[in-house]
């Protein structure tokens, strides 16, 4: 059994992502799970935990027009880090 919580029974993240992208017609190659989880951490620590799903939804909307998601995720991370720096 893996120590990775993303692979725990009932929480197999790679299978979930494959199923979700297939069901929604999204290219699975565009979903960088590790990058998204890192971004979630950046937002949670730089802004607030409740900002995570909202931030990722907004990033998804920004990428929905066919834009490369990588620079969008980078921009959200930069904004979250700056937000956290401003709060200090």
Secondary structure as a PSIPRED ss2 file (coil, helix, strand):
# PSIPRED VFORMAT (PSIPRED V4.0)

   1 X C   1.000  0.000  0.000
   2 X C   1.000  0.000  0.000
   3 X C   1.000  0.000  0.000
   4 X C   1.000  0.000  0.000
   5 X H   0.000  1.000  0.000
   6 X H   0.000  1.000  0.000
   7 X H   0.000  1.000  0.000
   8 X C   1.000  0.000  0.000
   9 X C   1.000  0.000  0.000
  10 X C   1.000  0.000  0.000
  11 X C   1.000  0.000  0.000
  12 X C   1.000  0.000  0.000
  13 X H   0.000  1.000  0.000
  14 X H   0.000  1.000  0.000
  15 X H   0.000  1.000  0.000
  16 X H   0.000  1.000  0.000
  17 X H   0.000  1.000  0.000
  18 X H   0.000  1.000  0.000
  19 X H   0.000  1.000  0.000
  20 X H   0.000  1.000  0.000
  21 X H   0.000  1.000  0.000
  22 X H   0.000  1.000  0.000
  23 X H   0.000  1.000  0.000
  24 X H   0.000  1.000  0.000
  25 X C   1.000  0.000  0.000
  26 X C   1.000  0.000  0.000
  27 X C   1.000  0.000  0.000
  28 X H   0.000  1.000  0.000
  29 X H   0.000  1.000  0.000
  30 X H   0.000  1.000  0.000
  31 X C   1.000  0.000  0.000
  32 X C   1.000  0.000  0.000
  33 X H   0.000  1.000  0.000
  34 X H   0.000  1.000  0.000
  35 X H   0.000  1.000  0.000
  36 X H   0.000  1.000  0.000
  37 X H   0.000  1.000  0.000
  38 X H   0.000  1.000  0.000
  39 X H   0.000  1.000  0.000
  40 X H   0.000  1.000  0.000
  41 X H   0.000  1.000  0.000
  42 X H   0.000  1.000  0.000
  43 X H   0.000  1.000  0.000
  44 X H   0.000  1.000  0.000
  45 X H   0.000  1.000  0.000
  46 X H   0.000  1.000  0.000
  47 X C   1.000  0.000  0.000
  48 X C   1.000  0.000  0.000
  49 X C   1.000  0.000  0.000
  50 X C   1.000  0.000  0.000
  51 X H   0.000  1.000  0.000
  52 X H   0.000  1.000  0.000
  53 X H   0.000  1.000  0.000
  54 X H   0.000  1.000  0.000
  55 X H   0.000  1.000  0.000
  56 X H   0.000  1.000  0.000
  57 X H   0.000  1.000  0.000
  58 X H   0.000  1.000  0.000
  59 X H   0.000  1.000  0.000
  60 X H   0.000  1.000  0.000
  61 X H   0.000  1.000  0.000
  62 X H   0.000  1.000  0.000
  63 X H   0.000  1.000  0.000
  64 X C   1.000  0.000  0.000
  65 X C   1.000  0.000  0.000
  66 X C   1.000  0.000  0.000
  67 X C   1.000  0.000  0.000
  68 X C   1.000  0.000  0.000
  69 X H   0.000  1.000  0.000
  70 X H   0.000  1.000  0.000
  71 X H   0.000  1.000  0.000
  72 X H   0.000  1.000  0.000
  73 X H   0.000  1.000  0.000
  74 X H   0.000  1.000  0.000
  75 X H   0.000  1.000  0.000
  76 X H   0.000  1.000  0.000
  77 X H   0.000  1.000  0.000
  78 X H   0.000  1.000  0.000
  79 X H   0.000  1.000  0.000
  80 X H   0.000  1.000  0.000
  81 X H   0.000  1.000  0.000
  82 X H   0.000  1.000  0.000
  83 X H   0.000  1.000  0.000
  84 X H   0.000  1.000  0.000
  85 X H   0.000  1.000  0.000
  86 X H   0.000  1.000  0.000
  87 X H   0.000  1.000  0.000
  88 X C   1.000  0.000  0.000
